[in-house]
Amino acid sequence: VESTNTVNFTIVGLGTIRLVWWDADVNPSHAPGANEWANWTIRAGGSSGPIVATGSGTGPWDGIDDVTVPVSATPYWVYVYYQYWDPDAGFFEQDSTTFPNVVVSTPGQVVTLHY
């Protein structure tokens, strides 16, 4: 009879959080135009966790931002604040989207978030 063995291991690697304006990844005509913009913050573990990455985009751009992050058992908290043209209102509006529980658990994984 063999004694019980215990092994602990850590997965090391990188994944990607892909931030997409509306549906610009499948419909390029919906990419942000002039005076439309987005600012984003990614934190580990929640809204008050350590900042992992920040960034922004100003239109016109393709509306797709790939952010490389470490693979982690701790979920990421992603916040995007943006300005867009509202054709019905006839002016620019600002809004935000929060993704509170984004898991990147496998090296090479791409998690796509539409805002």
SULKA-V208687 format. One line per field, one symbol per residue. ss: DSSP state (H for helix, E for strand, - for the rest). phi: phi as a letter, one per 20 degrees, with the letter a starting at -180 (. if undefined). psi: psi as a letter, one per 20 degrees, with the letter a starting at -180 (. if undefined). Layout:
ss=???
phi=???
psi=???
//
This chain:
ss=-------------EEEEEEE-------HHH------EEEEEEEE------EEEEEEEE-----EEEEEEE-----EEEEEEEEEEE----EEEEEEEEEEEE-------EEEEE-
phi=.effdccdbcedqcccddecflcffdcgfeffdgmdbbcccdcenqfdfffeacabbcfebfmccedecffbfefeddccdbccedffenbfcdbbcddebedddcgnfddecec
psi=pqqpqpppqpppaqapooppodkihinhijqqapjqrqpqppqpiaijrqphqrarqpqprijpppopqqpqipqqpppppqpqpohhhkrqqqrqppnimopnippiqpoppp.
//
